[in-house]
Amino acid sequence: MYNSTVDKKCSVSSAQAIAQGISDDGGLFVPSEIPAYSAADFEALKSLNYQGRAKKILGDFLTDFSKEEIDECVDLAYTAEKFEIENPTQIASRTFCGDKINILELWHGPTSAFKDMALQILPHLLTKSFKKTYDGKEAVILVATSGDTGKAALEGFKDVPGTKMIVFYPENGVSPMQKHQMNVQLGENLNVCAIKGNFDDAQTCVKNIFTNSEIKAKLEENNMIFSSANSINWGRLLPQIVYYISAYCDLMSKGVVKYPEKINIVVPTGNFGNILAAYYAYKMGIPVNKFICASNSNNVLTEFIETGIYNKNRMFFTTNSPSMDILVSSNLERLLYHLSQNDDTKIKGYMQSLKQSGSYEIDAEMKAELQKLFFGGYCDDKATKETIAKMFSEDNYLLDTHTAVAVNVYHQYIEKTNDSSTPVILASTASPYKFSKSVLEAISPDDAKIENEFKMIDRLNEITKVHVPKPLDEIKTMKPRFNNVTEIEKMPEYVLGHLGL
Ligand SMILES: *Cc1c(COP(=O)(O)O)cnc(C)c1O
């Protein structure tokens, strides 16, 4: 069963948790029990491929799904066609400043960023959850995006039966490449539309449409129901646990670690989803020494780990690692719940305080627990670029900006603690080609002046000889399929019109 972080008496099945996304009381769903794996379980997992490991782990959490249902979800999501390599994730063992780093590449999916790992499987988990809870009603998913999530969600929901999706993006608020990626999207059940406004406008209006009772009634009459694909859905978090357990198994196979030898895990962090998945993997039994939480100049988490005070009242920076430009890391709420030994009253208080004053302070016990497990650090745009340049010149390995933040903070960790002997897994969250301009600025500043983003990709490839992921290469020649634009006030009409209501 799954409980709400702010009221643990609220208890729902996994299908209900996924179908609903967020609890009615505003809390997030957390598993009431976490499966624990033994040495024998790890041996057994080690002998399976990625898909086999995913089936085992998902099955242990989604106990109201049949084995056939889980198998189907996994088999539809992690195909060789969608992921360029046989194993959807792969480990590159590299060195930085003389220290060995096992880089867990999570970006071999259809949009070249790690969000594919969850968004390729979420639609299947969602439609099966809908069958169990909402009697097979068609799911209508609305997404407001500032860029990357929109494309990953579109690719995930492409031609998935029983779903329709509309993605709204700010007309002047995404990069030309991101706009192109979304507007060339194929899939009969999908639609993309620019809005005359910024990201906040798009997000606010989508929220209003979700809760508009007139629109909801119209959908009901037509056997449809709204749903969301955002990153607090348990169906997005769970698939991310798989790759940490899988990576530990891979390190065992490679002889890098011997169970139960401990590892460090470094994650470039924004909404705290990816690093929280690593924490769940630890709760399930992978031996972890430290979680290293890497932030950019929006260093609210670094400060939190250091002081126990979360304070979002601060300057917001637009950085060259934009997917981490976040001041409220929603998934942190789940970690707090577990660190407090499931004290829902305490969590409710912290979240109210965050809403009212923009900050809260955890108690001494929780802070001690937090600091025992987590190390926080951050770096700015300049250090990010220096890290990209250094890694490339030292080891001929090209980092994207987000992963570079993680490498930089890991190096800071070693300098502070002298712990360079614990084997490390560092999550790499995007292909460098997704952020070609910033990567070029790091290794060949003159070339970053090129106007067209596709030419930047070509130039970066010329200089580095690093393979360009097929999905980014392919869309170069594709013609846009969508060119919709709407005023903010007309978004509700747009949704109904598109649904034919
Ligand atoms: C979303 C994203 C992140 C941040 O992940 P969280 O789970 O939100 O912490 C980091 N890097 C990239 C490239 C992303 O797209």
The ligand as an SDF file (V2000), in Angstrom:
LIG
                    3D

 15 15  0  0  0  0  0  0  0  0999 V2000
   15.4690   16.6820  -14.7900 C   0  0  0  0  0  0  0  0  0  0  0  0
   16.9390   16.7300  -14.9380 C   0  0  0  0  0  0  0  0  0  0  0  0
   17.8010   16.7690  -13.8180 C   0  0  0  0  0  0  0  0  0  0  0  0
   17.2910   16.8480  -12.3980 C   0  0  0  0  0  0  0  0  0  0  0  0
   16.7100   15.6540  -11.9660 O   0  0  0  0  0  0  0  0  0  0  0  0
   15.7750   15.6240  -10.6710 P   0  0  0  0  0  0  0  0  0  0  0  0
   15.2150   14.2580  -10.6360 O   0  0  0  0  0  0  0  0  0  0  0  0
   14.7050   16.6680  -10.9420 O   0  0  0  0  0  0  0  0  0  0  0  0
   16.5910   15.9690   -9.5000 O   0  0  0  0  0  0  0  0  0  0  0  0
   19.1660   16.7470  -14.0350 C   0  0  0  0  0  0  0  0  0  0  0  0
   19.6800   16.7270  -15.2910 N   0  0  0  0  0  0  0  0  0  0  0  0
   18.8910   16.6930  -16.3820 C   0  0  0  0  0  0  0  0  0  0  0  0
   19.5200   16.6860  -17.7360 C   0  0  0  0  0  0  0  0  0  0  0  0
   17.4920   16.6860  -16.2560 C   0  0  0  0  0  0  0  0  0  0  0  0
   16.7290   16.6790  -17.3540 O   0  0  0  0  0  0  0  0  0  0  0  0
  1  2  1  0
  2  3  1  0
  2 14  2  0
  3  4  1  0
  3 10  2  0
  4  5  1  0
  5  6  1  0
  6  7  2  0
  6  8  1  0
  6  9  1  0
 10 11  1  0
 11 12  2  0
 12 13  1  0
 12 14  1  0
 14 15  1  0
M  END
$$$$
